[in-house]
Amino acid sequence: MAGTTSASTTSAAGAARPVDDEVRRRIVGAADALYYARGIQSVGMDEVRTAAGVSLKRLYSEFPGKEQLVLAVLDARHRQWEAGLAQAAAGLTDPRARLLAVFDFLEQWFGDDTFRGCGFINAFGELSATSPAVAEAARAHKQTFQDYVAQLAHELVGDRELGSQLALLAEGAQTTAAIAGRPDAAAHARRAAEVLIDAALSRA
């Protein structure tokens, strides 16, 4: 989850412009790496400029303020998250298997040396009190994930409540892995998810 991708228009994360040219992608990638490793508020625009290898004038022509840059980083992370979920579920047609693939995706992510928790939760914790746009981007990202899991649960048992339960497991696993340094949180959450899914199937 540390990189960025090129892409289209606005997303659930709320960035106002597409990340579609090489310089812009480089700026967003540099900002993402710095923000994720050290926190958003501790990183100045000049550091981003240096890491991206662009002039300060070019940086500000692309992103007139830090908030716009943060939103672009979150937009790229949102798209990368969705691509990761899609890749984990690729080739799987059974909703049960696709639900469990969410936790397989988390396990792979937690094992990455750069893992520092959810970038959206991190950004919300730092900036939600002063940036409604960042807070909304975080909420929108979480909502799209909850909707994704709820839809799979509905396809499996005709009940979206199971999706809410599984989404909470996934969110808790992210927090545990980040704070406690426990990449096995994904495996524990997956086993709990299997219990919930099988119980729901037995009731259906």
Accessible surface in RSA format (square Angstrom, percent):
REM  Atomic radii and reference values for relative SASA: ProtOr
REM  Chains: A
REM  Algorithm: Lee & Richards
REM  Probe-radius: 1.40
REM  Slices: 20
REM RES _ NUM      All-atoms   Total-Side   Main-Chain    Non-polar    All polar
REM                ABS   REL    ABS   REL    ABS   REL    ABS   REL    ABS   REL
RES MET A   1    29.83  15.4   8.62   5.7  21.21  50.5   5.93   5.0  23.90  31.7
RES ALA A   2    33.06  30.4  25.98  40.1   7.09  16.1  26.00  36.6   7.07  18.7
RES GLY A   3    33.62  41.5   0.00   N/A  33.62  41.5  29.78  81.7   3.84   8.6
RES THR A   4    37.37  26.6  10.15  10.3  27.22  64.9   0.00   0.0  37.37  56.5
RES THR A   5    51.44  36.6  46.42  47.1   5.01  11.9  49.81  66.9   1.63   2.5
RES SER A   6    63.67  53.8  45.39  60.6  18.27  42.1   9.51  20.3  54.15  75.9
RES ALA A   7    31.09  28.6  10.75  16.6  20.34  46.3  25.70  36.2   5.39  14.3
RES SER A   8    70.19  59.3  56.93  76.0  13.26  30.5  49.21 104.8  20.98  29.4
RES THR A   9    96.06  68.3  92.78  94.1   3.29   7.8  71.88  96.6  24.18  36.5
RES THR A  10    85.60  60.9  67.98  68.9  17.62  42.0  36.99  49.7  48.61  73.5
RES SER A  11    31.82  26.9  10.30  13.7  21.52  49.6  22.40  47.7   9.42  13.2
RES ALA A  12    27.88  25.6   7.16  11.1  20.72  47.1  18.80  26.5   9.08  24.1
RES ALA A  13     0.00   0.0   0.00   0.0   0.00   0.0   0.00   0.0   0.00   0.0
RES GLY A  14    39.94  49.3   0.00   N/A  39.94  49.3  24.62  67.6  15.32  34.3
RES ALA A  15     2.39   2.2   1.92   3.0   0.46   1.1   2.30   3.2   0.08   0.2
RES ALA A  16    89.16  82.0  61.23  94.5  27.93  63.5  63.74  89.8  25.42  67.3
RES ARG A  17   109.95  46.2 108.84  55.5   1.11   2.6  45.10  61.6  64.85  39.3
RES PRO A  18    48.16  35.1  46.22  42.1   1.95   7.1  46.99  38.8   1.17   7.3
RES VAL A  19     0.57   0.4   0.00   0.0   0.57   1.4   0.00   0.0   0.57   1.5
RES ASP A  20    86.53  60.6  64.15  63.8  22.38  52.9  22.86  53.8  63.67  63.5
RES ASP A  21    48.22  33.8  44.13  43.9   4.09   9.7  39.17  92.2   9.05   9.0
RES GLU A  22    94.15  54.1  89.22  67.5   4.94  11.8  57.70 111.6  36.45  29.8
RES VAL A  23    29.48  19.4  28.94  26.2   0.54   1.3  28.94  25.1   0.54   1.5
RES ARG A  24     6.27   2.6   6.27   3.2   0.00   0.0   0.46   0.6   5.81   3.5
RES ARG A  25    78.87  33.1  76.46  39.0   2.42   5.8  18.34  25.1  60.54  36.7
RES ARG A  26    90.22  37.9  80.36  41.0   9.87  23.5  55.04  75.2  35.18  21.3
RES ILE A  27     0.00   0.0   0.00   0.0   0.00   0.0   0.00   0.0   0.00   0.0
RES VAL A  28     0.00   0.0   0.00   0.0   0.00   0.0   0.00   0.0   0.00   0.0
RES GLY A  29    21.81  26.9   0.00   N/A  21.81  26.9  16.86  46.3   4.94  11.1
RES ALA A  30    15.92  14.6   4.53   7.0  11.39  25.9  13.45  18.9   2.47   6.5
RES ALA A  31     0.00   0.0   0.00   0.0   0.00   0.0   0.00   0.0   0.00   0.0
RES ASP A  32     0.58   0.4   0.58   0.6   0.00   0.0   0.00   0.0   0.58   0.6
RES ALA A  33    55.21  50.8  48.04  74.1   7.17  16.3  51.41  72.4   3.80  10.1
RES LEU A  34    35.16  19.6  34.49  24.7   0.67   1.7  35.16  24.7   0.00   0.0
RES TYR A  35    12.34   5.8   6.82   3.9   5.52  14.4   6.83   5.1   5.51   6.8
RES TYR A  36    20.22   9.4   8.69   4.9  11.53  30.0  13.74  10.3   6.48   8.0
RES ALA A  37    66.07  60.8  40.51  62.5  25.56  58.1  41.18  58.0  24.90  65.9
RES ARG A  38   119.95  50.4  90.93  46.4  29.02  69.1  55.64  76.0  64.31  39.0
RES GLY A  39    19.56  24.1   0.00   N/A  19.56  24.1  17.15  47.1   2.41   5.4
RES ILE A  40    11.28   6.4  11.28   8.4   0.00   0.0  11.28   8.1   0.00   0.0
RES GLN A  41   118.20  66.1  90.32  66.0  27.88  66.4  29.01  61.7  89.19  67.6
RES SER A  42    64.76  54.7  37.98  50.7  26.78  61.7  50.03 106.5  14.73  20.6
RES VAL A  43     0.49   0.3   0.00   0.0   0.49   1.2   0.36   0.3   0.12   0.3
RES GLY A  44    35.86  44.2   0.00   N/A  35.86  44.2  32.19  88.3   3.67   8.2
RES MET A  45    19.82  10.3  14.70   9.7   5.12  12.2  14.61  12.4   5.20   6.9
RES ASP A  46    79.63  55.8  76.68  76.3   2.95   7.0  32.23  75.8  47.40  47.3
RES GLU A  47    67.36  38.7  61.57  46.6   5.79  13.8  38.61  74.7  28.75  23.5
RES VAL A  48     0.14   0.1   0.14   0.1   0.00   0.0   0.14   0.1   0.00   0.0
RES ARG A  49    68.58  28.8  68.55  34.9   0.03   0.1   4.03   5.5  64.55  39.1
RES THR A  50    86.99  61.9  71.86  72.9  15.13  36.1  67.53  90.7  19.46  29.4
RES ALA A  51    60.89  56.0  21.15  32.6  39.75  90.4  32.36  45.6  28.53  75.6
RES ALA A  52     2.35   2.2   0.00   0.0   2.35   5.4   0.69   1.0   1.67   4.4
RES GLY A  53    58.62  72.3   0.00   N/A  58.62  72.3  35.75  98.1  22.87  51.2
RES VAL A  54    14.54   9.6   4.61   4.2   9.93  23.9  12.69  11.0   1.85   5.0
RES SER A  55    62.38  52.7  49.69  66.3  12.68  29.2  47.17 100.5  15.20  21.3
RES LEU A  56    75.04  41.8  71.57  51.2   3.47   8.7  71.66  50.3   3.38   9.1
RES LYS A  57   177.42  86.6 164.32 100.8  13.09  31.2 115.37 103.8  62.04  66.1
RES ARG A  58    88.88  37.3  86.49  44.1   2.39   5.7  31.12  42.5  57.76  35.0
RES LEU A  59     0.00   0.0   0.00   0.0   0.00   0.0   0.00   0.0   0.00   0.0
RES TYR A  60    89.62  41.8  83.15  47.3   6.47  16.8  57.24  43.0  32.38  39.9
RES SER A  61    70.17  59.3  39.10  52.2  31.07  71.6  47.14 100.4  23.03  32.3
RES GLU A  62    17.33   9.9  15.19  11.5   2.14   5.1   0.72   1.4  16.61  13.6
RES PHE A  63     1.53   0.8   1.53   0.9   0.00   0.0   1.53   0.9   0.00   0.0
RES PRO A  64    92.43  67.4  69.49  63.3  22.94  83.4  71.99  59.4  20.44 127.1
RES GLY A  65    20.70  25.5   0.00   N/A  20.70  25.5  20.68  56.7   0.02   0.1
RES LYS A  66    61.37  29.9  54.29  33.3   7.08  16.9  44.41  40.0  16.96  18.1
RES GLU A  67    75.09  43.1  67.66  51.2   7.42  17.7  25.98  50.2  49.11  40.1
RES GLN A  68    81.46  45.6  76.30  55.8   5.16  12.3  34.25  72.9  47.21  35.8
RES LEU A  69     0.00   0.0   0.00   0.0   0.00   0.0   0.00   0.0   0.00   0.0
RES VAL A  70     1.77   1.2   1.77   1.6   0.00   0.0   1.77   1.5   0.00   0.0
RES LEU A  71    21.72  12.1  21.72  15.5   0.00   0.0  21.72  15.3   0.00   0.0
RES ALA A  72     1.05   1.0   1.05   1.6   0.00   0.0   1.05   1.5   0.00   0.0
RES VAL A  73     5.37   3.5   5.37   4.9   0.00   0.0   5.37   4.7   0.00   0.0
RES LEU A  74     4.27   2.4   4.27   3.1   0.00   0.0   4.27   3.0   0.00   0.0
RES ASP A  75     0.24   0.2   0.24   0.2   0.00   0.0   0.06   0.1   0.19   0.2
RES ALA A  76     0.00   0.0   0.00   0.0   0.00   0.0   0.00   0.0   0.00   0.0
RES ARG A  77     4.59   1.9   4.59   2.3   0.00   0.0   2.10   2.9   2.49   1.5
RES HIS A  78     6.17   3.4   6.17   4.3   0.00   0.0   1.27   1.3   4.91   5.7
RES ARG A  79    33.46  14.0  28.05  14.3   5.41  12.9  28.03  38.3   5.43   3.3
RES GLN A  80    41.84  23.4  40.37  29.5   1.46   3.5  12.51  26.6  29.33  22.2
RES TRP A  81     6.89   2.8   6.89   3.3   0.00   0.0   6.59   3.5   0.30   0.5
RES GLU A  82    81.26  46.7  76.13  57.6   5.13  12.2  22.20  42.9  59.05  48.2
RES ALA A  83    56.75  52.2  44.87  69.2  11.88  27.0  52.64  74.1   4.10  10.9
RES GLY A  84    13.62  16.8   0.00   N/A  13.62  16.8  11.70  32.1   1.92   4.3
RES LEU A  85    10.14   5.6   8.60   6.2   1.54   3.9   8.60   6.0   1.54   4.1
RES ALA A  86    63.65  58.5  50.01  77.2  13.64  31.0  57.64  81.2   6.01  15.9
RES GLN A  87   144.38  80.7 129.22  94.4  15.16  36.1  42.21  89.8 102.18  77.5
RES ALA A  88    33.93  31.2   7.55  11.6  26.39  60.0  19.81  27.9  14.13  37.4
RES ALA A  89    10.89  10.0   6.93  10.7   3.96   9.0   7.16  10.1   3.73   9.9
RES ALA A  90    72.32  66.5  44.60  68.8  27.71  63.0  54.24  76.4  18.08  47.9
RES GLY A  91    82.67 102.0   0.00   N/A  82.67 102.0  42.97 117.9  39.70  88.9
RES LEU A  92    70.91  39.5  58.84  42.1  12.07  30.3  60.69  42.6  10.22  27.5
RES THR A  93   127.17  90.4 104.67 106.1  22.50  53.6  77.26 103.8  49.91  75.4
RES ASP A  94    68.42  47.9  63.03  62.7   5.39  12.7  33.34  78.5  35.08  35.0
RES PRO A  95    25.33  18.5  25.33  23.1   0.00   0.0  25.33  20.9   0.00   0.0
RES ARG A  96    62.62  26.3  62.62  31.9   0.00   0.0  19.53  26.7  43.08  26.1
RES ALA A  97    33.07  30.4  25.98  40.1   7.08  16.1  30.44  42.9   2.63   7.0
RES ARG A  98    64.76  27.2  64.49  32.9   0.27   0.7   1.80   2.5  62.96  38.2
RES LEU A  99     1.18   0.7   0.72   0.5   0.46   1.2   0.72   0.5   0.46   1.2
RES LEU A 100     5.64   3.1   5.64   4.0   0.00   0.0   5.64   4.0   0.00   0.0
RES ALA A 101     3.70   3.4   3.40   5.2   0.30   0.7   3.60   5.1   0.10   0.3
RES VAL A 102     3.87   2.5   3.83   3.5   0.04   0.1   3.83   3.3   0.04   0.1
RES PHE A 103     3.35   1.7   2.34   1.5   1.01   2.6   2.34   1.4   1.01   2.9
RES ASP A 104    60.56  42.4  53.61  53.4   6.95  16.4  26.07  61.4  34.49  34.4
RES PHE A 105    20.84  10.4  18.68  11.6   2.16   5.6  20.72  12.6   0.12   0.4
RES LEU A 106     0.00   0.0   0.00   0.0   0.00   0.0   0.00   0.0   0.00   0.0
RES GLU A 107    81.99  47.1  77.87  58.9   4.13   9.8  21.76  42.1  60.23  49.2
RES GLN A 108   144.39  80.7 126.72  92.6  17.68  42.1  49.09 104.5  95.31  72.3
RES TRP A 109    14.53   5.8   8.87   4.3   5.66  13.3  12.21   6.5   2.32   3.8
RES PHE A 110     9.97   5.0   0.19   0.1   9.78  25.4   0.19   0.1   9.78  28.0
RES GLY A 111    52.85  65.2   0.00   N/A  52.85  65.2  27.43  75.3  25.43  56.9
RES ASP A 112    65.21  45.7  51.15  50.9  14.07  33.3  15.37  36.2  49.85  49.7
RES ASP A 113   136.37  95.5 111.93 111.4  24.43  57.8  40.21  94.6  96.16  95.9
RES THR A 114    67.56  48.0  63.60  64.5   3.96   9.4  63.03  84.7   4.53   6.8
RES PHE A 115    20.55  10.3  10.21   6.3  10.35  26.9  10.65   6.5   9.90  28.3
RES ARG A 116   123.57  51.9 110.60  56.4  12.97  30.9  39.69  54.2  83.89  50.8
RES GLY A 117     2.20   2.7   0.00   N/A   2.20   2.7   2.20   6.0   0.00   0.0
RES CYS A 118     8.49   6.4   4.30   4.8   4.19   9.9   0.19   0.5   8.30   8.9
RES GLY A 119    10.52  13.0   0.00   N/A  10.52  13.0   4.41  12.1   6.10  13.7
RES PHE A 120     3.39   1.7   3.36   2.1   0.03   0.1   3.39   2.1   0.00   0.0
RES ILE A 121    75.43  42.9  72.17  53.8   3.26   7.9  73.96  53.3   1.47   4.0
RES ASN A 122    56.80  39.2  47.93  46.3   8.86  21.3  26.72  64.3  30.08  29.1
RES ALA A 123     0.65   0.6   0.55   0.8   0.11   0.2   0.55   0.8   0.11   0.3
RES PHE A 124    74.09  37.1  74.09  45.9   0.00   0.0  74.09  44.9   0.00   0.0
RES GLY A 125    65.34  80.6   0.00   N/A  65.34  80.6  34.76  95.4  30.58  68.5
RES GLU A 126    54.32  31.2  35.20  26.6  19.13  45.5  29.92  57.9  24.41  19.9
RES LEU A 127    23.56  13.1  23.39  16.7   0.16   0.4  23.56  16.5   0.00   0.0
RES SER A 128    33.73  28.5  20.15  26.9  13.58  31.3   3.79   8.1  29.94  41.9
RES ALA A 129   103.89  95.5  60.52  93.4  43.37  98.6  71.94 101.3  31.94  84.6
RES THR A 130   113.92  81.0  81.81  82.9  32.11  76.5  78.85 105.9  35.07  53.0
RES SER A 131     8.96   7.6   8.60  11.5   0.35   0.8   8.96  19.1   0.00   0.0
RES PRO A 132   106.78  77.8  99.83  91.0   6.95  25.3 104.04  85.9   2.74  17.0
RES ALA A 133    40.67  37.4  27.86  43.0  12.81  29.1  36.26  51.1   4.41  11.7
RES VAL A 134     0.34   0.2   0.34   0.3   0.00   0.0   0.34   0.3   0.00   0.0
RES ALA A 135     3.68   3.4   3.68   5.7   0.00   0.0   3.68   5.2   0.00   0.0
RES GLU A 136    99.02  56.9  99.02  74.9   0.00   0.0  48.27  93.4  50.76  41.4
RES ALA A 137     2.27   2.1   0.22   0.3   2.05   4.7   1.81   2.5   0.46   1.2
RES ALA A 138     5.72   5.3   5.38   8.3   0.34   0.8   5.72   8.0   0.00   0.0
RES ARG A 139   135.69  57.0 127.75  65.1   7.95  18.9  57.79  79.0  77.90  47.2
RES ALA A 140    22.75  20.9  16.54  25.5   6.21  14.1  22.67  31.9   0.09   0.2
RES HIS A 141     4.07   2.2   4.07   2.8   0.00   0.0   0.02   0.0   4.05   4.7
RES LYS A 142    33.26  16.2  33.26  20.4   0.00   0.0  31.05  27.9   2.21   2.4
RES GLN A 143    90.61  50.7  89.74  65.6   0.87   2.1  36.68  78.1  53.93  40.9
RES THR A 144    43.80  31.2  37.88  38.4   5.92  14.1  38.33  51.5   5.47   8.3
RES PHE A 145     3.94   2.0   1.23   0.8   2.70   7.0   3.93   2.4   0.01   0.0
RES GLN A 146    71.09  39.8  69.73  51.0   1.36   3.2  14.05  29.9  57.05  43.3
RES ASP A 147    63.78  44.7  61.78  61.5   2.00   4.7  22.82  53.7  40.96  40.8
RES TYR A 148    60.37  28.2  52.59  29.9   7.78  20.2  57.91  43.5   2.46   3.0
RES VAL A 149     2.80   1.8   2.80   2.5   0.00   0.0   2.80   2.4   0.00   0.0
RES ALA A 150    10.56   9.7  10.56  16.3   0.00   0.0  10.56  14.9   0.00   0.0
RES GLN A 151    76.04  42.5  76.04  55.6   0.00   0.0  33.63  71.6  42.41  32.2
RES LEU A 152     3.16   1.8   3.16   2.3   0.00   0.0   3.16   2.2   0.00   0.0
RES ALA A 153     0.00   0.0   0.00   0.0   0.00   0.0   0.00   0.0   0.00   0.0
RES HIS A 154    82.89  45.3  78.19  54.3   4.70  12.0  46.62  48.1  36.27  42.2
RES GLU A 155    87.20  50.1  53.18  40.2  34.02  81.0  31.72  61.4  55.48  45.3
RES LEU A 156    34.12  19.0  13.10   9.4  21.02  52.9  14.35  10.1  19.77  53.2
RES VAL A 157    24.07  15.8   2.75   2.5  21.32  51.4   7.92   6.9  16.15  43.8
RES GLY A 158    51.99  64.1   0.00   N/A  51.99  64.1  21.88  60.0  30.11  67.4
RES ASP A 159    63.85  44.7  60.14  59.9   3.71   8.8  20.94  49.3  42.90  42.8
RES ARG A 160   106.28  44.6 101.85  51.9   4.43  10.5  53.30  72.9  52.97  32.1
RES GLU A 161   108.58  62.3 100.70  76.2   7.88  18.8  35.56  68.8  73.02  59.6
RES LEU A 162     5.97   3.3   4.03   2.9   1.94   4.9   5.09   3.6   0.88   2.4
RES GLY A 163     0.00   0.0   0.00   N/A   0.00   0.0   0.00   0.0   0.00   0.0
RES SER A 164    62.42  52.7  57.42  76.6   5.00  11.5  30.06  64.0  32.36  45.3
RES GLN A 165    63.52  35.5  60.42  44.2   3.10   7.4  23.67  50.4  39.85  30.2
RES LEU A 166     1.51   0.8   1.12   0.8   0.39   1.0   1.12   0.8   0.39   1.0
RES ALA A 167     2.97   2.7   2.68   4.1   0.29   0.7   2.97   4.2   0.00   0.0
RES LEU A 168   130.96  72.9 123.14  88.1   7.82  19.6 123.71  86.9   7.25  19.5
RES LEU A 169    47.37  26.4  41.49  29.7   5.88  14.8  45.31  31.8   2.06   5.5
RES ALA A 170     0.34   0.3   0.34   0.5   0.00   0.0   0.34   0.5   0.00   0.0
RES GLU A 171    27.77  15.9  27.28  20.6   0.49   1.2  26.15  50.6   1.62   1.3
RES GLY A 172    35.44  43.7   0.00   N/A  35.44  43.7  34.42  94.5   1.01   2.3
RES ALA A 173     5.77   5.3   0.08   0.1   5.69  12.9   4.10   5.8   1.66   4.4
RES GLN A 174     1.89   1.1   1.55   1.1   0.34   0.8   0.87   1.8   1.02   0.8
RES THR A 175    61.12  43.5  55.99  56.8   5.12  12.2  47.77  64.2  13.34  20.2
RES THR A 176    60.31  42.9  55.51  56.3   4.81  11.5  33.09  44.4  27.22  41.2
RES ALA A 177     4.30   3.9   0.51   0.8   3.79   8.6   0.51   0.7   3.79  10.0
RES ALA A 178    42.02  38.6  14.63  22.6  27.39  62.3  16.71  23.5  25.31  67.1
RES ILE A 179   145.32  82.7 113.49  84.6  31.83  76.7 119.14  85.8  26.19  71.1
RES ALA A 180    62.39  57.4  29.95  46.2  32.44  73.8  40.40  56.9  21.99  58.3
RES GLY A 181    53.66  66.2   0.00   N/A  53.66  66.2  31.67  86.9  21.99  49.3
RES ARG A 182   105.47  44.3 105.26  53.7   0.21   0.5  32.81  44.8  72.66  44.0
RES PRO A 183    68.29  49.8  66.62  60.7   1.67   6.1  67.48  55.7   0.81   5.0
RES ASP A 184    58.35  40.9  53.29  53.0   5.06  12.0  35.92  84.5  22.43  22.4
RES ALA A 185     7.60   7.0   3.31   5.1   4.29   9.8   5.83   8.2   1.77   4.7
RES ALA A 186     0.18   0.2   0.00   0.0   0.18   0.4   0.00   0.0   0.18   0.5
RES ALA A 187    23.50  21.6  21.07  32.5   2.43   5.5  23.06  32.5   0.43   1.1
RES HIS A 188    84.03  45.9  77.59  53.9   6.45  16.5  65.30  67.3  18.74  21.8
RES ALA A 189     8.47   7.8   4.54   7.0   3.93   8.9   8.02  11.3   0.44   1.2
RES ARG A 190    66.68  28.0  66.68  34.0   0.00   0.0  18.07  24.7  48.61  29.5
RES ARG A 191   128.91  54.1 126.79  64.6   2.13   5.1  63.61  86.9  65.30  39.6
RES ALA A 192    38.55  35.4  30.70  47.4   7.84  17.8  37.01  52.1   1.54   4.1
RES ALA A 193     0.00   0.0   0.00   0.0   0.00   0.0   0.00   0.0   0.00   0.0
RES GLU A 194    50.89  29.2  50.85  38.5   0.03   0.1   9.54  18.5  41.35  33.8
RES VAL A 195   104.06  68.5  98.51  89.2   5.55  13.4 102.88  89.4   1.18   3.2
RES LEU A 196    59.63  33.2  58.22  41.7   1.41   3.5  58.26  40.9   1.37   3.7
RES ILE A 197     0.00   0.0   0.00   0.0   0.00   0.0   0.00   0.0   0.00   0.0
RES ASP A 198    65.96  46.2  60.30  60.0   5.66  13.4  28.74  67.6  37.22  37.1
RES ALA A 199    38.83  35.7  31.66  48.9   7.16  16.3  37.67  53.0   1.16   3.1
RES ALA A 200     6.79   6.2   4.03   6.2   2.76   6.3   4.49   6.3   2.30   6.1
RES LEU A 201    66.62  37.1  53.89  38.6  12.73  32.0  54.08  38.0  12.54  33.7
RES SER A 202    93.60  79.1  53.16  71.0  40.44  93.2  51.84 110.4  41.76  58.5
RES ARG A 203   175.34  73.6 138.48  70.6  36.85  87.7  76.70 104.8  98.64  59.8
RES ALA A 204    90.22  83.0  20.68  31.9  69.55 158.2  59.57  83.9  30.66  81.2
END  Absolute sums over single chains surface
CHAIN  1 A     9482.4       7385.9       2096.5       5561.4       3921.0
END  Absolute sums over all chains
TOTAL          9482.4       7385.9       2096.5       5561.4       3921.0
